[in-house]
Amino acid sequence: MLAKEAGSTSGRYRTARVEIARGPMLAVTEPGVRKITAQVATQLLKSTLIENIMGYHAHLDPCPMLIVQPKDTAALQFSKERLAPFIKATPVLRGLIGTSKTRDAGDTIDYKAFPGGFLGIVGAGSPDNLARRPIRIILFDEVDKYLPLKEGNPLLIGAERLATFESNSLDVAVCSPTITGESKIEARLAESDQRRASVACPECHHRQFPEFFNHIDWEHGSDGKTHRPDTARIYCEACGTAWSEGQRLRALETIRWHQTRTFECCGIRQDPLERYAAEWKAEIDPRAVDKVWDWWASNRWAVYRAKCSCCGTWAVPNKHAGFQAGKEYSPWANDAPPELAAKWLAATDEDGKLTFYNTQLARTYRKNTGKILDPDSLLARREVWEAEIPDGVAILTAGIDTQDYRIEIEIVGWGRDEESWSIAYEVIEGEFDDPKVQAQLDAYLRRIWHRADGRPFKISAACHDSGGHHTNAVYTFSKANLSRYIWAIRGESARTGQRNPIWPTKRPSSRSKKSFRPVILGVNAAKDVIRSYLGRTGPGPGYMHFNVDRDVGYFAQLTAEVIVVRELGGQKYRVWELPGGRANEASDCRVYAYAALHGLMHRGLKLNREAERVGAVMTFEPEQPAPAPPQPAPATPETGTAPTPALPPAKMTARRTGGGRRLA
C-alpha cells in the first residue's frame, strides 16, 4: 500500500501505474540473479523498489535484511518518512512488523524484527554498520553519495555480509548517477548485463529504446532559432509518427527489458543494440527483435535474453541484472516530453546540464571543471567601470585570506543570479596579531563604496580565514564584529572529496554556543561553483566581471588549483589540489566572499529581491519565447512533413548597461 505521507499518490500499489518498475522487481525472483543495479532518474522507482523488496521478503520469504543509506541521519530519515508510513499503510506488514504500540520491545527506528528475520537501517559512513552480522539481502540506496572509508569501498564491505548465504543472497544498489568516471552506480552498471527498456510504437508496433536526444523533438519559431518546447513529442524512429500524450502512455504499457551488454561468442564480438538496429533498418518488421533476443518469462520473471547470432546461445549471464532508465519512461505529466524539453533548454550551464543528465536522463555527465583555465583569457576580458560600484551590483561581501605576514582581501559585488564583480583587491602587510593591522582591516571593511548615481554600499558580510598561525587573533576580531557579520571561518577537512553545503545547515550545539567556534565551509562545493562561473563567456547568471586593476598575477592565483581524481578503497573521488610552487590567495579570497554571500542567504537574504530593491540593472535580456502560431500543424507521416531537428539552446543577448566595457 502507498501511504499518503510518503508521496503524491496513495492506496493500493499497482506496478502498471509505473510500468518501468516491473522489470527490476521481477528480477528479484528471476532464477540466477544475485545482484541488481538500478541507475534510474529521480522520483521514478528507486525507493519503491527497496520498499517492495523489503515487504516481499518480510511477508513471504523472511530473512535478515539491511538497508544502507549514505549517512546515519539519512537512514533515520528514510525509516521515519518512508518505511514507517509504508508499514503502517500495508496491513500484512503492519501485523508482522508492528507499530509503535504493538512492536517488539527490541524494535527501534533503525531495527525492525519480524518472524524469521529482521531489517536493519544504517548509514554507510561506519564500517561497523556494514560488518556486524550475516545478512541475506542488502539494499544500498543513493550509492553515489557514499564516502570512501579507510577500510575500503562501502559497497564491497557490505556485500561481505552475504558470504554465508551462498545460494540465495541478494545485493541491490539503486541511485541516480553523477559524474562520468566517478559515479559508483555507473561503474556497477557497467559490470551488469546492462538491461534497457523498449516500447512498441502505437502505430507500427516497432520496438525502440526512447532516448531524449534521439527520439524527442519540437518545433521552432518563424526565425528558426527560438524554441517551442510545448510542442515536444516522441517520434517513432521507424514510421516517423509523432506520438500524442495518449499514445505515449499506451506505449509505456508495452515496456520490456533487454540485455544489451556486448559479448563475444563463436569468435565474434556482438553488440545487441547494434545488431538490432541493423536488423530493423534492413527491413522494418516488429519480429526483428526476435533475431537478437529470446523472450524468457513466467509469472515471476520477464526479460529478453541476448543470444548469439551464430549458435543462438544465451551469451550474457544474468547473475548481475542491471537497469538504466530515464524520465523518457515516466508516466507522470510533469515528465512528459514538453516538460523535459523545457528543462533541457533551461540547462544553459555546466551545473544545469549535470543536473539534467543525472536526474532526468539517468546518465552520467562529463564535467569540464577540471580543465585548466588560461589566465590570459580572463585578463583579456577586464572591464572599465564608470564608478566604484557597477550598476548591476546589489550587495557587497568580502573574503579575507590570512597569511603569516599579510592579509589579502577581495571585495565582491553580487547581482541577480549570482553574477559578480571584483570590486577591489587589497593587501595589508604585517602579522594579524598586530593591533595596527587589525585596525587597518577594520577601517577597510567599514569603507563606503558608491554607485554612479551616488547610492552608497557597505560590506554586508565577510568571511575571515582562521587557519595558520593567527587563529586566536582572528577569533577575537570576529567575536568583536559578529554584529557586522564578520565570520571567522575554516575550510572543511575534505580530503576524500565530499561536497558538503557551502554554508553549514547544522545549528550550533549547546556547547558550541558557549565557546567560540569558526564556521566550517564546504570549500569543495564552493570551488566547483566558482570554476563553473569562471567558464561562462557572457554577462548573465554566474558570470564573473573583473576590474581593469586586476593583473595577470591575480588571474594566475584565481585559476591555480586544478581538480584531480583520486582513489581510496576502490572508490574514485574528485578533489581540488594546488600544484607545487603556485599561489592561490585570490582563489581563497573569492571562495570566502562567495561563502559570505551564502551566509547572508542562510539568514534570509533573497539576492534577486535585493537587486530589485536597490535598483540594480540587469546585464542581459532573457530570451523571449516565440509566440504560438494560431493553428500549429504538427508533423505527421500523412503530410510527409519531417520534424525540425532541435537546435542548441540560444545564448542570451548581453546588454552592457551594468557590466562596464571591456578593454580593447
Secondary structure, DSSP 8 states (H G I E B T S, - for coil): -B-GGGSS--BS--GGGGGGGHHHHHHTTSTT--EEEEEE-TTSSHHHHHHHHHHHHHHHS--EEEEEESSHHHHHHHIIIIIHHHHHH-HHHHHHH--TTTS-TT-BTTEEEETTEEEEEEETT-HHHHSSS--SEEEEESGGG---BTTB-HHHHHHGGGTT-TTT-EEEEEE---BTTT-HHHHHHHTS--EEEEEE-TTT--EE---HHHHEEEEE-TTSSSEEEEEEEEB-TTT--B--HHHHHHHHTT-EEEE---EEETTEEE-HHHHHHHHHHHS--GGGGGGTEEEEE-SS-EEEEEB-TTT--B-S--SEEEEEE-GGG--SGGGSHHHHHHHHHH--SHHHHHHIIIIIS---B---TTS---HHHHHTT-EE-SSSB-TT--EEEEEEEE-SSEEEEEEEEE-GGG-EEEEEEEEEES-TTSHHHHHHHHHHHT--EEBTT--EE-EEEEEEE--TT-HHHHHHHHHHTGGGTEEEEEE---TT-----SS--S---HHHHHS---EEE-HHHHHHHHHHHHT--SSSTT-EEEBTT--HHHHHHHT--EEEEEEETTEEEEEEE--TT---HHHHHHHHHHHHHHHHHHTT--HHHHHHHHT---SEE--------SS-----TTTT------------EE-TTTT-EE--
